[in-house]
Amino acid sequence: MKKAIIYLVVFAAIQLIVPQLILRTYSLIAGSEPEMNATMMIISLTASSVAGIALFLYLKWAEISPSYIRSRPWAVLFWCAIAAFGAIIPSSFLQEVMPELPNIVEDEFDMILRNRWGYFAVGLLAPVSEELVFRGAILRALLRWTSRHWVAIAISAVLFALIHANPAQMPHAFLIGLLLGWLYYRTDSIVPGIVYHWVNNSVAYVIYNLYPDPSLKLIDLFGSQRTVAAAVLFSLFILLPALYQLYLRLKKA
């Protein structure tokens, strides 16, 4: 448990310190305080992700091995992608029926997701860095701390939700954290989680650019509560078979 807390604190410190270093460096070079625009945010997110990946690999807190890919788990990765697609609408529906939570980083995300380079930071680098840290390091440490794997998975999911530091994102992050933790536990690899995480973030990026209004509800998209219910049901017919296929196919290399 101690190692997991250390990993979390270090990761959080990277998210706080690296952007400040970038701002200070820019100020020294340009001679003025930089405007906090989309470009600076994307640079900060990218640098934080790269720094986290480099540090955790250098200290061997997490490891990358080609053994899982060498086992050719293409069907598993396919069903991970399908499951991610199938979870989008049910997760959005669940979030809508819950009490509304404050979205304290709405403006920042708006600037990042509207920028085409934002996809590089949110859609590509974030899945790798977060899976490496939260599953490859934190969950791995928790699984060694307790023999009850669902306790370890639940704790890692809570930490994953909290690190987002945005109440509006936390329920979705917690549920995804449970699934990502299960994928890691069954495979001992972060690769399935990266694929799921990548699809989830990519779909969110595309949807936001197609429908940039943050107050948009499912009923605005589908027109009626009956159609929303049908969309949720259809999505479950995608999600549940995908999860069943993963249950059958997940295994360690």
N, C-alpha and C positions, 0 to 999 in steps of 0.2 A: 504493500500500500504506500509505503514511504517513497519508493521509486516513482510510482505513478504520480504522486503529488509533486515531486521534483520536476518530472517531465512537463506536467501541466504548467507549473510556475515559470519554467524556462521558456516554454512556448508562448505564454502570455507576455512575458517580458520582451521577447523578440518582436511581438506585434506592437508593443508600445515604444520600444527603444529605436528600432530600425527606422520607422518613419521620422522620428525626431532627428536622427543622425542625417537623414537625407535633407531635411529642411535646413538644418544648421550648415551642412556642406553647401547647399545652394546659396544660402545667405552669404557665406564667405566668398563664394566665387562671383556671384552677381552683385554683391554689395547691398542687397535689400531683401526684405522678407518676401518669400514667394507667395503668390495667391494660391489658396487651397482650391484648385480646380480639378477637373477629371483627370488630367494628365498627371498631376502630382499624386493623386490618390492611387492611380493605376501603378505608377512607379513604386510607390510605397508598398502596395499590396504584393507586387511582383518581388521586390527586394526582400520583404518579410518571408514570403514563401520559400524563396531560394535560400535565404539564410537559415531557416528552420530545417530544410532538407539537408543542407550541407553540415550543419552542426550535429544533428541527430545521427547522420551516417558516420561522421568523423569520430564521434564519441562512442559509436557502436551501440547507441541506445535503441536503434532500429536497424534492421538488416534487409538488404535486397538480394534475393537469390533467384537465379533463372530456373530453378528446379520445377516450380509450378508451371511455368510457361512450357517447359520441355515436356510436361505430361499432356500437352495439347488439350486444354480444357475448353475448347471452342464452344461446345454446347452450353457449358456453365456460363460463360461470358455472354452468350446470346440471350440466355434466360435472365441474366442479371439486367441486361438492357431492356428486355421486355417488361420485367417487373418494375423497373424505374418508370417506364412510360405508364404502366397501369396504375401506379400509385399517385400520380399527379392530381387527378380530379378527386379521388376519395380523400386525399390529404387536404386539398383546398376546401372541400365540403366540410370536413371535420373542423377545420380552423374557423370557418364561417359560423358554425353553430355554437362554437365556444364563445365565452365572453371576450369582447374585443380587448386586445392587449396593445400597449403603446408601441409604435414603430419609431424608435428614437434615432434610427440611421436612415430614414426614408430618403432624405435629400441626398445623402452621400451615395446610396445605392442608385438613385436616379441618375446621377452624373456618371457613375461608372458603367451602368448597364446601357446607357444611351451611346456610349463610346464604343466603336468597334474593337479597340484594343482592350476594352474591359473584359471581353470574352477570354483573352489570353490569361488574365489574372484570375477571373472567377471560374471560367469553364475548364481550363486546362491545368493551371498550376495549383489552384486551391484543392482540387480532389487529390492530387498526388501528395501535397504537403500534409493535409489533414488526415489522410489515411495512414501515411507513414507515422505520424505522431500519435494519433488517437487509437488506431488499431495496432500498428506495428510496434509501438513503444508502450503506451499507457495500458491498453487492453492486455497486451502480452504480459506486462508486469502484474496486472490484477489477476490474470489466470494462474500465475505462479503463486500468488498470495492466497487464493482460496480455491478449493476443489469444486465449489458450486459455481459452474460456469455462468449461469444466468445472473447470479449476483454480480460477477465481474462485468458481464455485458451491460447490465442495468446501470452500474456505477459509471462505466465509461460513457454510456449514452447521456447520463445526467451531466457529466463534465463536458461532453461535446455540445450539449445544448447551452450550458452556462457560458462557454467560451465565446459564443456568438454575441453575447452582451447586448442582445436585442430581444426584449420580451415577445415581440410579434413573431420572431423566427423560432423561438425555443420549442414550442410543441412539435412542429414539423421536424426540427433538428433532433429532438429526443426520439421520435418514432423511427426516423431514418437511422439514428445511432444504434438502436436495438437491432435493426436488420443488418446493418453493416458489421456490427459486432458478431452476430450469428454467422455471417459469411466468413469472417476471419477465423472464428472458433472452429468451423467445420473444415476449413482448407489450410489453416496456418499460413495464409498468404494475403497480402493486401491487394492483389490484382483484381479479384472479383469486386471488392469494395470500390476500387478506383473506377472500374467500368460503370458500376451503378451510380456512383457519385458524379462522374462525368456526364452521364446521360441526364441525371436529375438537374444539374446546374445548367447544362446546355438547353434543356427544354425551358427552364425558368428564364434564361437569357432571351430565347426566341420569343416566348410568350410576352415578355415585358416589352420587347421592341415592336411586337404586333399590336399590343394593347397596353400602352404606357400609363394609363390611368390607374394609380395604385388603389383607388377605391372601387375598382371594377369587381363585381360579384359574378358568381356562376350564372345567376339568373339573367344578368345583363348579356352574357354570351349566348345562353340557350333559350331565352325568351319566356320560359314558364317553369314553375316548380316541377311539373310532371316531366319535362324534358331534362331538367337537372337530375331528377331521380333516375331517369333512364340512362343518362351519361355516367352517373356514379355506378349503376348496376353493370353497364357495359364495361366500365373500367375494371370492376371487380372480376368480371369474367376473363379479363386479361391478367390481372394481378394474381389471383388465387391459383390458376393453373401454372403460372410462372413460378410461384413459390413452391408449389408441389413438385415441379420438375427439378427445382434447385434442391429440395429436400432429398430427392432420389439420387441426384448426381454429385452433390458436394462431397468431396473427399480430399484428404491430404495427398500431396504429390508422393 
